[in-house]
Amino acid sequence: YMMSKDSVKKRLSRDSSEGLSFTEFSYQLLQGYDFLYLYQHRNVRLQLGGADQWGNITTGTELIRRSCGGQAYALTCPLITKADGGKFGKTEKGNIWLDPERTSPYQFYQFWLNVSDDDAERYIKIFTMLDRETIESAIAAHREDPGRRELQQLLAREVTVMVHGQEGYDMAVKASRMLFGKSTAEELRSLDEKTFLAVFDGVPSFSLDRSRLPLGILDALAVETAIFPSKGEVRKMIQQNGLSINKEKFTDVAGQLTADDIIDGKYILVQKGKKDYFIINING
């Protein structure tokens, strides 16, 4: 049955430049047998999947028909793709998970907030429970002023609240303000460690032993770490009111970093100017 399919024949023909790996070949057989097992032991008669799973599922329905004379069914739906043409799937890069342990509410919220205009118009119809009038009104308003990205904000809010609740959404918005808007030291300290690390993913980091605290700010940022090239640069930044520690302006050139500055028991956030962030990891 499988060998008679055109898709398999083409891949195995001498003219094919792709070939068919053992993994691909056996995957369809294993999924077909899986359907047979579920049919025999769990009375499963219908298997649902994306359109790309049609061949795998019908292999199962055919195996059920031939092995025990049973009748089973396949139901597929069109694949929902991302802006880059990739599908939503567990093996795809840049995908998102409903489980907050796999994708934090902040990352989940940011995914929907950053979709393209075209995708936002499609996704808000698919992934939210908003009524037609609300959706059409939101799309019309967005088309008049796409720069405000109100459609993406509405989409991100609706889906994040649906999956992670109002608390998860509020945390995601609060976390977003850390990098993209005004935020406070109190808001920073309210973030859990997972969200903190997600927000500042990719930010340069340095290590400092806990036993070195308290430590003068000049030594901390120019000697013990390489956040600044020299103590003079640290002093200059402080005098220009451009240095913040944990979202609070640091104005004393003779000041110190202390244990009280540590967030979540192991981090100190340093901000140089408006956009440059650094993390000091406290060891020990």
Secondary structure, DSSP 8 states (H G I E B T S, - for coil): -GGGSHHHHHHHSTT-SS---HHHHHHHHHHHHHHHHHHHHH---EEEEEGGGHHHHHHHHHHHHHHH----EEEEE---B-TTS-B--TTSTT---SSTTTS-HHHHHHHHHTS-HHHHHHHHHHH----HHHHHHHHHHHHH-GGG-HHHHHHHHHHHHHHHHHHHHHHHHHHHHHHHS---HHHHHHS-HHHHHHHTTT--EEEEEGGG-SEEHHHHHHTSS-SSSSHHHHHHHHHTT-EEETTEE---TT-EE-GGG-BTTTEEEEEETTTEEEEEEEE-
